[in-house]
Amino acid sequence: MATLDDFLPNVTTQDTRKRVQAHADLLPYLSDPHSSLACTEIDDFIGGLVGWVNCSNYKVASCIPNSQYQQISLNGLEVLCIMVDRMGEDFRHHVSTVLPAVVDRLGDSKDQVRDQTQQLLLKLMMPATSPQFIAMDQDVREAAINTLAEILPTCWRKSEVRSRS
């Protein structure tokens, strides 16, 4: 029976064709709720997907029939969304690895990438909308919301500085 370990070499490679093929193989695998998420090197697996998210070039996906172009970063975001859904709370250990690359994709020139980025960010923020968060003391909720309001403009300013340089 397959595990995520079987996909690891193609997820962590720099070879675009292998990444595109890994994406095509991972989607049906991860969409099956009975498929195993066991991976001895889960940090490397997630790190490999972050490498995909950081990739900004469109590549011809000639190794997959009936496809024209694939954007590796879009593929990475799509797989990460599924991983968040499947792993649930277990994914929280990887948020610090994933978040910087995902936030950078908010400034991508492609609408598809920005939309997929927003979907992933919403999935990562879901614990903040859980009943435990909503049931918190009013002062705690207000402080959490104020913290988010303070953080977001700071992220945008840093992003603007990087894009100018």
Summary of the structure (lengths in Angstrom):
residues: 165
radius of gyration: 17.3
end to end distance: 48.1
largest distance: 55.3
contacts: 437
relative contact order: 0.10
helix: 73%
strand: 4%
